[in-house]
Amino acid sequence: MFYQIGTKATKYRKEFKATKDGDAQHSAVRGPSQVLACSAIAVICSLYHVLQYGEEKAINFKENYNESVLACAVISHYATCLADTLASELGILSKSDPFLCTKPWKKVPPGTNGGVTMFGFLWSALGGLLMGAGTLFMDILSGIEISPIRTLCFATICGLLGSILDSILGATIQATFYESDKKLVYCEKEHAPKTVRCIGGWDILSNAQVNLLSVFMTTMIGGIFLGPMML
């Protein structure tokens, strides 16, 4: 579900995105690093669940604490991935100027790492909600007891949280490069012309590494803290 929706969002109006984001043509097809960042942690959690506890059980922290932590971690993981993908790929289409999440008074060019809009936040929430709906649908089909409202709320909040964390990391430890003549933003220097200048962030992590870190953080928070609180 994540890959199908995410791929359609990435390819949607890619010609227009290419007039704002210099990396748009390269990001239309996700490379191995992006696939790994958006799947590795969930795969590990799922495999550990199967090997250690067997088939999936209903989320119940009183009776099945460890299994519930892993289940919530996987939901948090994919909620974050889809929320961030929709915010990045569709939020850039916002008619309002983005502002820097760490400095809300500062306007930045569309595509800037850490640049956010209310339109993008709406897409983040929808991404989390969709993953919650997917979880709900699969558990109902499997005959697993699940709380619909709580699950949808949990996934939505995890999606928003993950997207916000990704933006904060992007604004601080990921560099953004800008080509003033063509007015294009580049997140990866290897794709940028030599005439670009850095307009924000430190060039510490790549885009895939920031995604992996934000997903890891939200997976831990969702599984260990938000899950027991909300489910």
N, C-alpha and C positions, 0 to 999 in steps of 0.2 A: 504493500500500500504506500509506504513512504517513498519507495523508489519510483513508482508510477506517477504519483502526484508531483514529487520533486522534479522528475525529468520534464514533465509537461510545463511546470512553472519556469524551469530553467530555459526552455526553448521558446516560451511565450514572448512574442514581440522582441526577439533577440536583435533584430535590425535596429529598433529604436534604442535598446539598451546599449548597443555598440556606439551610439552617438554620445553617450554619457560615460560609459565604463570601458576603458581600453582593454580590459581582460574579458569582456563579454564573449568574444568569439572563442577564446580558449576555454572558458568555463561552461560553454554550451554542452561539452562532452566531459563528464567527470572522469578524472584520472585515478590511478590506483591509490594515491595518497588520500584523496577525498573519499573514495569508497571505504578505505580502511578506517578513516576517522569517523565515518558514519555507520560503522557496523561492528568493529572489533570488540568494543566493550559489551554490547548487547549479546553478541555471539558467545563470549566468554561466560557471561552471567547465565545464559540459557543452557550452555553445555554443563556448567557446574551444577545447575538445578537438576538437570536430567541425571547426571552421574551420582549426585549425592542424595537426591530426594525423590527421584522418579518422576512420574507424570505430574502435570500441573494441578494444583489444588486451588480452592477458593482463597482469596486474600483474607486472612484472619490472623492478626498479630498476636492474639491471645493463645491460639491453638497451634498455629504454624508460623512462628515468628521468622525464622530464617528463610523459609520458602516465600513468605510474603515480602520480605525485604528484596529478594531477588526479582520477584514479579514486578514490584513497584519500580525497581531500578531499570528494568527493561522498558517499562512504559515511559518512565522519565527520559530515558535515552532517546527513544524514537520521537517522543513529543518535542524534545529539544531540536533534534535534527530537522524535522519537518517545519517547525516554527521558524527556525533560523533560515532555512531554505526559502520559505515563502516570504519572510521579511526582506531578505536580500534580493530575491529575484522579482518580486512584485512590489515591494515597498519603494523601489527605485522609480516606479511609474507614478509616484505621488506628485500632485501638482504643487504641493507646498515645498519650500526649501528645507532640506534636512538641517538639524542642529546637532552639535557634538554632545553625546550622552554625558561626558564628563564636564562639559562646559555648555549648559543649555542655552546660554545667551549668544553662543558663537555659531553662525551659519556656515555650512560647509558644502562643497559641491556634491551632487548625487554620486553615490558609489564610494564615498569616503569611509574608511574603516572607523566604526564608532559613530557614524552619522545615522540619526534616527528621525522618524516622523511618526505622527499618530497613525497614519495610514499603515505604516510598517508594523506598528504594535498590534493593530487589528489583525493583520495577517499572521503575526506570531500567535495570537490567541486562537485564531481559527486553526492554525496548524496543530497546536496542542489538542484542541477540541476534536479534530478529525482523527487523531491517533487514539484519543479516548473512545471515540465512537467505534473505531476499528477493533479495539480491545473488547468493548462491550459486545459487539456483534459476534466475534469469534468465541467468546466465553459462553454466550447464550447458545450458539450452535453446538458447543461442546458439552452443554449441560452443566457448566460450572456456575455456582452461585456468585452473583456480582451485584454491587449497588450502583445502579445507573447514574444517578445524579452525582454521587460522590466521586465516581470514577471519571466522569466528564469534567468535573471541577478540578480534580487532581491533575489530570493531563493538561488542562488549559493553563493552570498555574505553572506547572513544570515547563511548558512550552514558552510562556512569557519570561519566566525566570532564566531559562537557558539562553534565550535570545538576548536578554539584557546583559547577562554575564559575557556572552560572546561579543557584544558591542563594547563593553567596558574594556575587555582584553584587547579588542581590535584598536581601540582608541589610544591605548597605552603601550603595548608591547608588540604591535604590528605596524609597520610603516605604511604610509599612503603617499604615493607619488603623483604629481600633477604636471601635465603638459599644457602650458598656458596658451599656445597657439591654436591647438585643436580642442582645447578645453576638455581634455580627457583625464580620467582618474585611473591609476594603475595600482593594484594591490601587490603585484609581483614584479620586482624590478627586472627580472629576466625577460619579461614581455614588453617592457617599456623602452622607448627611444632614449638616447643619451641626453636629450634636452630636458628631461623631467627634473623636478625638484621635490624634495620631501616636504610635505605640508602638515604632517602630523605623525605621532607615534615613534617609537624606537624600533629599529629593524632587528628585532630579536627572534620572533617566531614568524613562520609562514602562515598563510591562510589555513592550510590543512591542520597545522599544529595548534592554531588558535581554536579551530573547530573541535579538535580532539580534546583539548584542555577544558573548554566550556562544557562539552558533553560529559566528560568525566566528572566535573564538579557537580553538574545537575543530577547525574545518575546517582552519585553518593548522597546528595541532599535529599533527592526524591525518595530513594530507598530507605535511608536511615532516619530521616527527620520528618519530611512531609507525609510519607506513607502512613506511619503510625498515627500522626496527628489527624489525617483526613479520612483514612480508610479503616 
